[in-house]
Amino acid sequence: MENLINLRHLDTTGTSLLKMPLHPSKLKNLHVLVGFEFILGGCNDLRMVDLGELRNLHGFISVLELQNVVDRREALKANMMIKEHVEMLSLEWSESIADSSQTEGDILEKLQPNTNIKELEIAGYGGTKLPN
């Protein structure tokens, strides 16, 4: 899959992610990615920089396991601000560490989407305030 560098549309709906070693950062021309969730640090060992290299994505992006992001510099590598064709963004922490509210706030701030965003979902966020 990674050798399909000119691929523009990929639908992985119904595909088991455990059986699909996909590193989307190598698919730089990808515009539409349906059914794929960016599970950070999961079985595919995805990182924010993988998401950041997909500059042309359109539609919906789902990022899970944000507790695996260690600091805001890593979150900044997702380059969410330049993804002007993303209309829906889902960000999810599946667990929160007691003293991590400041870190989670910093990470959320650096994941600021482009102003064209129409829908934003934040789940499992342990911060005490939302960034501006």
C-alpha positions in Angstrom: 0.0 0.0 0.0 2.8 2.4 0.9 4.2 2.2 -2.7 1.0 3.7 -4.1 2.4 7.2 -3.8 -0.1 8.7 -6.3 -3.2 7.3 -4.6 -5.8 10.0 -4.0 -8.7 8.1 -2.5 -8.6 5.2 0.0 -11.6 3.6 1.7 -10.6 1.2 4.5 -14.2 0.8 5.9 -14.6 -2.6 7.5 -10.8 -3.4 7.4 -9.2 -4.7 10.5 -6.4 -2.2 11.4 -4.6 -5.0 13.2 -4.0 -6.7 9.8 -3.3 -3.5 7.8 0.2 -2.0 8.3 -0.5 1.4 6.7 1.7 4.4 7.1 -0.3 7.1 5.6 2.6 9.6 5.6 4.0 7.9 2.6 0.8 8.6 0.7 1.4 12.3 0.2 -1.1 12.8 -2.6 -4.0 11.3 -0.6 -7.1 13.5 -0.6 -9.8 11.2 0.8 -9.2 8.7 3.6 -12.5 7.0 4.6 -12.8 4.6 7.5 -9.3 5.1 8.8 -8.6 6.2 12.4 -5.3 7.6 13.4 -4.6 5.5 16.5 -1.5 7.1 17.9 1.1 4.7 19.2 -1.2 1.7 18.4 -0.5 -1.4 16.5 0.6 0.6 13.4 2.8 2.9 15.6 1.3 6.1 14.0 2.7 9.4 15.1 1.5 13.0 14.7 4.1 13.6 12.0 2.4 10.9 9.9 -0.8 12.9 10.0 1.1 16.1 9.4 2.5 14.9 6.1 -1.0 14.4 4.7 -1.5 18.0 3.7 -4.3 17.4 1.1 -6.8 15.5 3.2 -10.5 16.4 2.7 -13.6 15.6 4.8 -13.2 13.9 8.2 -10.2 13.1 10.3 -10.4 11.0 13.5 -7.4 11.0 15.9 -7.5 8.5 18.8 -5.3 7.8 21.8 -4.1 11.3 22.2 -2.7 10.4 25.7 0.2 8.9 23.7 1.3 12.4 22.6 4.1 13.4 24.9 4.2 17.2 24.3 2.8 20.1 22.3 5.8 20.1 19.9 4.7 16.6 18.8 1.1 17.8 18.4 2.2 20.7 16.3 3.6 18.2 13.8 0.1 17.2 12.8 -0.2 20.5 10.9 -3.9 20.7 11.4 -4.0 24.5 10.6 -3.0 23.9 7.0 -5.6 21.2 6.3 -8.1 23.6 4.8 -10.3 20.9 3.2 -11.0 19.1 6.5 -14.5 19.8 7.6 -14.9 17.4 10.5 -12.3 16.6 13.2 -12.6 14.1 16.0 -10.0 14.2 18.8 -10.1 11.5 21.5 -8.1 10.7 24.7 -9.0 7.3 26.0 -7.5 7.8 29.4 -6.3 10.8 31.4 -3.5 10.9 33.9 -4.3 12.9 37.0 -1.5 15.6 36.6 -1.8 15.9 32.8 -4.5 18.6 32.4 -1.9 21.3 31.5 -0.2 18.9 29.0 -3.5 18.0 27.5 -4.5 21.7 27.2 -1.2 22.4 25.4 -1.7 19.5 23.0 -5.2 20.5 22.2 -4.1 24.1 21.6 -1.5 22.9 19.0 -4.1 20.8 17.2 -5.9 23.9 16.2 -7.8 23.1 13.0 -8.1 25.4 10.0 -10.9 28.0 10.2 -12.8 26.1 7.5 -13.7 23.4 10.0 -17.4 22.8 10.4 -17.6 20.2 13.1 -15.2 19.4 16.0 -15.6 16.6 18.5 -13.4 16.3 21.6 -13.8 13.2 23.8 -12.0 12.2 27.0 -10.2 15.5 27.4 -8.9 15.9 30.9 -7.9 19.6 30.7 -9.4 22.2 32.9 -10.0 24.8 30.2 -10.3 25.0 26.4 -7.7 26.9 24.5 -8.7 30.1 22.7 
